[in-house]
């Protein structure tokens, strides 16, 4: 039985950075999928596109796509 979680322990899976790129298109990755054979990184678009297909075999699903809609802190001086 596979386990899909939206939260992953920071020690097990560090936050994705701008250096992490989508394996499908090369855009910034916001989704990390851990499979028995390794990891896949996806942009938010491709993560959503492949979620249904990969969820059956995914060991973990780390999704940081909510950062795309997060309101940045303002610099009040």
Buried (B, 14 or more C-beta within 10 A) or exposed (E): EEEBEEEBEEEEBEEBEEEBBBBBEEEBBBBBBBEEEEEBBBBBBBBEEBBEEBEEEBEBBBBBBEEEEEEEEEEEE
